[in-house]
Amino acid sequence: MTSRLTETVVDCHDPVRLADFWCAALGWVVVGTEDDGSVEIGPERVPDVQRLADVRAGAVVPTLLLQPVPEGKTAKNRLHLDLSPVDCSQADEVERLLGLGATRADVGQDPSVSWVVLADPEGNELCVLRSLAVGQFTLP
């Protein structure tokens, strides 16, 4: 018997604002909201019965559940998201995300690393990895 990773939960102050950022960053949509103010986003909105069938059939892209909490972020995240641009260079994607409200972040990374560390509008770290765009990425 196994489990499936179906969602990643991000604590935040303003789930709607953070959903706007992550939807724009990932090309996702809001797939649900909860009475407590939580907002769930994912690659597409599908009926619950279809989502359940997809999860049971195999790996699916987990959604992000942005849930409101009263306390603020106090330290480096123990878990973060890595993004790989698929249709532009790493540098172009970093600039696009900065334009959406991300900021550059220093988590003690060595200056020679190949990824760029950013933070979303509420300070949650994320990394922009090498581009997977045609002409930017080759397999060894």
C-alpha positions as CSV (number, residue, x, y, z in Angstrom):
1,M,0.0,0.0,0.0
2,T,1.3,3.5,-0.9
3,S,0.3,7.1,-0.6
4,R,0.3,9.8,-3.2
5,L,1.6,13.4,-2.8
6,T,-1.5,15.4,-3.6
7,E,-0.9,18.8,-2.2
8,T,1.8,21.0,-0.6
9,V,0.6,23.4,2.1
10,V,2.1,26.9,2.4
11,D,1.3,28.9,5.5
12,C,0.8,32.6,4.8
13,H,-0.9,35.8,5.8
14,D,-2.7,36.6,2.5
15,P,-3.6,33.4,0.6
16,V,-5.3,35.3,-2.2
17,R,-2.3,37.5,-2.9
18,L,0.0,34.6,-2.8
19,A,-2.3,32.6,-5.1
20,D,-2.1,35.4,-7.6
21,F,1.7,35.3,-7.5
22,W,2.0,31.5,-7.8
23,C,-0.7,31.2,-10.5
24,A,1.1,33.8,-12.6
25,A,4.5,32.1,-11.9
26,L,3.3,28.6,-12.8
27,G,0.5,29.3,-15.2
28,W,-1.9,27.7,-12.8
29,V,-5.5,28.5,-11.7
30,V,-7.4,28.6,-8.5
31,V,-9.0,25.1,-8.1
32,G,-10.7,25.7,-4.8
33,T,-11.3,27.9,-1.8
34,E,-12.1,27.0,1.8
35,D,-14.2,28.8,4.5
36,D,-11.1,29.4,6.5
37,G,-9.6,31.6,3.7
38,S,-7.4,28.9,2.3
39,V,-6.9,28.9,-1.5
40,E,-5.9,25.9,-3.5
41,I,-4.1,26.3,-6.9
42,G,-3.2,23.7,-9.5
43,P,-2.4,23.2,-13.2
44,E,-6.1,22.9,-14.1
45,R,-9.5,22.7,-12.5
46,V,-11.0,19.2,-12.9
47,P,-14.1,17.6,-11.2
48,D,-13.4,15.9,-7.9
49,V,-14.3,12.5,-9.3
50,Q,-11.7,12.9,-12.1
51,R,-9.0,14.2,-9.7
52,L,-9.6,11.1,-7.5
53,A,-9.3,8.8,-10.4
54,D,-6.1,10.5,-11.6
55,V,-4.6,10.3,-8.1
56,R,-5.4,6.6,-7.8
57,A,-4.0,5.9,-11.3
58,G,-0.6,7.3,-10.6
59,A,1.5,10.3,-10.0
60,V,-0.2,13.7,-10.5
61,V,1.1,17.2,-10.0
62,P,0.4,18.1,-6.4
63,T,-1.6,21.3,-5.9
64,L,-0.5,24.1,-3.6
65,L,-2.8,24.9,-0.6
66,L,-2.2,28.4,0.7
67,Q,-3.6,28.6,4.2
68,P,-3.8,31.6,6.4
69,V,-1.9,31.6,9.7
70,P,-1.5,34.5,12.2
71,E,2.2,34.2,12.8
72,G,4.9,35.4,10.4
73,K,7.8,33.6,8.8
74,T,10.8,33.6,11.2
75,A,13.5,31.5,9.6
76,K,14.7,29.9,6.4
77,N,12.1,27.4,5.1
78,R,12.9,23.8,5.7
79,L,11.1,23.0,2.5
80,H,11.1,25.1,-0.7
81,L,10.0,24.8,-4.3
82,D,12.4,24.5,-7.2
83,L,11.3,26.0,-10.6
84,S,12.7,25.1,-14.0
85,P,11.9,27.5,-16.8
86,V,10.6,25.6,-19.9
87,D,10.4,28.3,-22.6
88,C,13.0,30.9,-21.7
89,S,16.4,31.3,-20.1
90,Q,17.0,31.1,-16.4
91,A,17.9,34.8,-16.4
92,D,14.7,35.8,-18.2
93,E,12.6,33.7,-15.8
94,V,14.3,35.3,-12.8
95,E,13.4,38.7,-14.2
96,R,9.8,37.7,-14.9
97,L,9.4,36.4,-11.3
98,L,10.9,39.5,-9.9
99,G,8.4,41.5,-11.9
100,L,5.6,39.4,-10.4
101,G,6.7,40.3,-6.8
102,A,9.5,37.9,-6.0
103,T,12.7,39.2,-4.3
104,R,16.3,38.0,-4.4
105,A,17.1,35.9,-1.3
106,D,20.3,35.0,0.5
107,V,20.1,31.7,2.4
108,G,23.8,31.3,2.6
109,Q,24.2,29.8,-0.9
110,D,27.7,29.8,-2.4
111,P,28.0,32.4,-5.2
112,S,29.1,29.7,-7.6
113,V,25.8,27.7,-7.5
114,S,23.9,27.3,-10.7
115,W,20.5,28.2,-9.3
116,V,19.1,31.5,-8.2
117,V,17.4,31.8,-4.8
118,L,14.3,34.1,-4.7
119,A,11.5,34.6,-2.2
120,D,7.8,34.9,-3.0
121,P,5.9,38.0,-1.8
122,E,5.6,36.5,1.7
123,G,9.3,35.5,2.0
124,N,9.0,31.8,1.2
125,E,12.2,30.8,-0.6
126,L,12.2,29.2,-4.0
127,C,15.0,28.4,-6.5
128,V,15.1,28.9,-10.2
129,L,17.1,26.1,-11.7
130,R,18.6,25.8,-15.1
131,S,16.3,26.3,-18.1
132,L,14.8,23.3,-19.8
133,A,14.0,25.3,-22.9
134,V,15.0,24.1,-26.3
135,G,18.6,25.4,-26.9
136,Q,19.1,26.0,-23.2
137,F,19.2,22.4,-22.0
138,T,21.0,19.3,-23.3
139,L,21.2,15.8,-21.8
140,P,24.7,14.6,-20.9
